[in-house]
Amino acid sequence: MEGLKEIFSTRNGAVYQCDKKRCFYVDFGGYLTEYKFPCFVGLKRLVDRIDLEAMAMNPSKSSDIEIISPCGSERCYVLTLEQLLEFK
């Protein structure tokens, strides 16, 4: 991707910075989503608040997924515990 600097990556996704557009891109689950800085920080805060240990220890099937809907984005992430570990 031209003009994007890779900030972080795993085998399933990456975060890029674009100085020209002054934004970040999250590439995860086959989707590339653009975030302005405040929304990117908001996404990080949402993800950081998820208690992965509690999710793993809860025997209820309803705790197997987490839905993350960041501000300023039409993108909605529906992630399993395994995907959350990778995303976080």
N, C-alpha and C positions, 0 to 999 in steps of 0.2 A: 504494500500500500504506500503509494508515493506521498511524501510530506508528513507521514505519521512516524512518531518515535515510539518504539515499544518500551513501555514502562515495566510491565510484568507479564509473564506468560506461564501457562501450564499446558499439558497436552490437550486440554479441552477448551482453552480460551485464552484471551489476552486483553490487556488494557493498553491503549495507545494514547499519545498526546499529539494534538495538532496545534502548533504555534500559530499558524496562519489564521485558523478559525477560532483560536483560543478556546478549545474544548477538548474533551476526552472521548474516546470511543471504547466501548466494552464489546468484545467479540466473545459471545458465549452461546452455546446451543445452536450454532449455525446462523446466528443473527448478529449483525453489527449495529450497535445503537449509540447514537451521539448524545453526549451530556455536556451542558455548560457546567462550569466549575461548581456553582452552588448545588446543582442537582446531583452531580457526581459525589460530592461530600455527603449529601442527604442519602444517597444510595448506600454509601459506605456505612453511615450511621444505622440505617435500617438493618443491614446485614450484620453489623457488629452486635446489635441488640438480640439477635437470635441465639437462644441457649441450645447449642447443639447437644450438649450432654443430656439435658432434660428431654430433648427430642428422642435421643437414642435410648434412654431409660424408660420412656413411657410405652407401655404395651399396647396402647390404643392405636388402631389403624389410622385414626384421624391425625395423628402426629407424624405420619410418614412424609408429609409434604409441607412446604411453606410457600405462601404466595406473597411475592414482593412486587409492589406497584409504586415505583419511584415518582416523585413529583416532576412535573415538566416533561414527562415522557409518555408516549402511548404504549410503550413496552411494558409487559407484565411478565414476571418470571414465576413459573410454577416449578419448584425444585424439590427433589427428594433429598433426604439427609445426605446421601453420597454426593449429589450434585452441589449441595450447600457447602460441604467441606471443600470442594474444588473451587467454588465461586468465592468463598470467603478468603 
